[in-house]
């Protein structure tokens, strides 16, 4: 399955992310380090709470990093698919008629 802009990404139960100085690492449910993330990827990870669509995540990131949403959406969808492939992320269904969350 690949993420679309209306997909709702959620970090898989048991996964975690932690910043260590300038580094941000993501651990799988077994505690293995799978990814070192740059600041943009770390922010995407933080926004994957099962409440926002992939598009809403990309819009938030584009706003925070003062850039155009188009390329950010493309990169976000690709990154979400990679996190899912590595077993770190699931796609959940948004409740019918639910509006995406704004900022947290």
C-alpha positions in Angstrom: 0.0 0.0 0.0 1.3 3.5 -0.8 0.3 6.7 0.9 -1.9 9.2 -0.9 -2.5 12.8 0.2 -5.8 11.8 1.9 -4.1 8.9 3.8 -3.8 9.3 7.6 -0.4 8.1 8.9 0.1 6.9 12.5 3.3 5.8 14.2 3.1 2.0 14.8 2.6 1.0 18.4 5.8 0.4 20.2 7.9 2.7 17.9 9.5 5.8 19.3 11.6 8.7 18.2 14.2 10.5 20.3 16.4 13.5 19.7 20.0 13.2 20.9 21.7 16.6 20.3 21.5 17.3 16.6 20.5 13.7 15.8 17.0 12.2 15.8 16.7 8.5 15.9 13.6 6.3 15.3 13.4 2.9 17.1 11.2 0.0 16.1 9.1 -1.9 18.6 12.1 -4.2 19.3 14.2 -1.2 20.2 16.4 -1.4 17.1 17.6 1.9 15.6 16.3 2.0 12.1 16.5 5.6 11.0 18.5 8.7 11.7 16.3 11.6 10.7 17.0 15.1 9.6 14.9 18.0 11.1 12.3 17.9 8.3 11.8 14.1 8.6 11.7 14.3 12.4 8.9 16.9 12.1 7.0 14.7 9.7 7.5 11.7 12.2 6.1 13.9 15.0 3.0 14.9 13.0 2.1 11.2 12.2 -0.4 10.9 15.1 -3.2 9.2 13.3 -5.2 12.4 13.2 -3.9 14.3 10.2 -3.9 13.4 6.6 -0.6 13.2 4.7 -1.5 16.4 3.0 -2.1 18.2 6.3 1.3 16.9 7.5 2.9 18.3 4.4 1.1 21.6 4.7 2.2 22.0 8.3 5.9 21.2 7.4 5.8 23.5 4.4 4.5 26.3 6.6 7.1 25.7 9.3 10.0 25.5 6.9 8.7 28.4 4.7 8.6 26.4 1.4 6.1 25.4 -1.2 3.7 22.5 -0.3 3.9 20.7 -3.7 7.5 19.4 -3.4 7.0 18.8 0.3 3.9 16.7 -0.3 5.8 14.6 -2.9 8.7 14.0 -0.5 6.3 13.4 2.5 4.4 10.7 0.6 7.7 9.0 -0.4 9.0 9.2 3.2 5.7 7.9 4.7 5.9 4.9 2.3 9.4 4.2 3.3 8.5 4.3 7.0 5.6 2.0 6.4 7.9 -0.4 4.5 10.2 -0.5 7.5 7.3 -1.3 9.8 7.3 2.0 11.6 4.1 3.5 10.3 0.5 2.4 9.6 -2.2 4.0 7.6 -5.5 4.6 9.5 -8.8 5.7 8.2 -10.0 9.1 9.0 -13.6 9.3 10.4 -16.1 10.2 7.7 -16.4 14.0 7.4 -13.5 14.7 9.8 -11.5 17.7 9.1 -7.8 17.5 9.3 -6.2 19.1 12.3 -4.4 22.3 12.0 -1.2 22.9 14.1 -0.3 21.4 17.4 
